[in-house]
């Protein structure tokens, strides 16, 4: 049949289906997809185009875009398959309808499976030997078992590798078995059966009895769990065990049900029942069940990846938006035993003032040099990395700083150093700190990430920051997409000072990217900074579209226009000027003027127009009330107990303060200051039932916990946030406080879920 030349779909063509699939307002989805199609970025749409989207938030916009892209890919694949089938001359009206009716990529591939170019199989070899007519006669019900044998006898031909009747019948059965296994509706039903009744089974891999990583996966050596209920983190753990050579796993169950479905289809209105009974058994056991079990296994992996990526993105967002210490002088210390403690004094603007190397085993010299650094530069904070030798460094630093009068003594803060070594050896670090040895750059990074976690952490591949779960096992393309989007959203939510930001930070501003970011920095250096947002249009290759997307997120403190330091977009400057004029004020007089803004708010509807709706007007007034306000919370580090230095110091019943370093599907990991995070299982997060740990805790949150158990051999610490946990631990309990350690904390986790630093 002739196929009309297909037209590739556009995002906006799919708006009704996206809205239906996501249960979102059609008009808002249509507006969002139109803006995405025109090249607008998610942060820009979320902040400056609320009227067009009906106020969809960042999460909803991301879902709209992703679903739209999925459906575009589905339609492109559908059209590609139709074209291929038409060119091959096999496209019938019935087949075309099946292709067009397929609602998912999986269904579409099921329909196409029998017609796609295939590798050499038992069935294709049987066709080559001329046995297809026999298979057709059996399938069409033209012969019974005896008739099949008579027709098979006619096909015996040793030269075509059909030496006898049994070989001919076996070849015909191979053809029919493959046909049954590839029948779309039968395959769908079989897949549903495995999803609902299948079981994931894991066991110790052959030859893994002495594997050094066996203890880590001991819980899964004889594990079985229904496919329909196995959580994502257990699939990831089992797959990690398989990748390490410790475990093997498969999906079992539903074999009889699948066989029954195949048998029913095979025998329907056909006469060669014995032949088809054998065919159905072979099709189900050899082809269909293993095939759909593999499909379901891939689905489990995809689902587990999606959940792990969601959790990683959520944790990364919380980490990036942790409270910054701000523009303070900070002494960064990167601890180490053999190579020494690397020190870097960083000014309030992030410039490196002095570096040094201190040695813990030379306590007198350590104290003398540390006091000299503090006396010369007067830092407000001392940031100590939380890696090897961190507690020893913190102890000695506090002892030395105790000699300084209270008001002049800087606070000591434990900072997560995850990714600092990655940054130190990166091209970004070599460009920023060319005069420093790679070992000293880590100390600079530790100090700067206390000043502003967001500005510093954007320089590091998010996968190296370590707030994920099995991040190296999941789909890396999907992971990078989600993490890059998370960083982009966070950067634009906070805003960027264009005259001081690094290229790494500028690259995440909506509409910019790495190339334009570098050009902005070069232009900034050549002209001594930007005086107003409009100057950005003089940056080479930064055109009107990029300016539209980026300008509202770029700040210029002390700029020529009073709104340049705010989140008000330049496209609305004239509107704000008219608002101010209506009150007899200059724009500078309106900024921060609560009384004047209240008067405007009382009559806000009079300013609503086709171009500017109430949501935009409300956003403008909020920004004018708190111009350039940082949405992050104020900086306040947690406190650790001084008498708890290692896991050996922990006793069941102890009450401790800690900081959440990682939130995963099964709970939260908490640093209590012993170089190894403890786990608060989801069942111990609250006195009330908790389905999602993220409902209760977030990365960087200070919490109070009770020690439930300490397993030194397996490196596990069990914690609880429930009331009454001390009594349940079977211990008398520890004192609430025992020698406060001053202000100390860190902002994340250096490794995968639950591993010690």
Secondary structure, DSSP 8 states (H G I E B T S, - for coil): ----------GGGGHHHHHHHHT--HHHHHHHHHHHHTT--HHHHHHH-HHHHTS--HHHHHHHHHHHHHHHHHHHHHHHHHHHHHHTT---HHHHHHHHH--SHHHHHHHHHTTS-----HHHHHHHTT-HHHHHHHHTT---HHHHHHHHHHT-BGGGTB-SHHHHHHHHHHHHHHHHHT-HHHHHHHHHHHHHH-EEEEEE-TT-TT-TTGGGGGGGTEEEEETTT--HHHHHHHHHHHHTTSEEEEEE--HHHHHHHHHHHHHTT-S-HHHHHHHHHHIIIIIIHHHHHHHHHHHHHHHHHHHHHHHHHHHHHHHHTS----S--EEEEE--SSS-EEEEEE-TTS-EEEEEEE-TT-HHHHHHHHHHHHHHH--SEEEEESSTTHHHHHHHHHHHHTTS-GGG--EEEEE--TTHHHHHTSHHHHHH-TTS-HHHHHHHHHHHHHH-HHHHHTTS-GGGS--SSSTTTS-HHHHHHHHHHHHHHHHHHH-EETTT--HHHHTTSTTTHHHHHHHHHHHHHHHTS-SSGGGGGGSTT--HHHHHHHGGGEE-TT-SSGGGGSS--GGGHHHHHHHHHHTT--HHHHTT-HHHHHHHHHTGGGG--SS--HHHHHHHHHHHHTTT---S--------BTT--SGGG--TT-EEEEEEEEEETTEEEEE-SSSS-EEEEGGGS-SS--S-GGGT--TT-EEEEEEEEEETTTTEEEEE-STTHHHHTTS----S-SSB--S---SS-SSSTT---
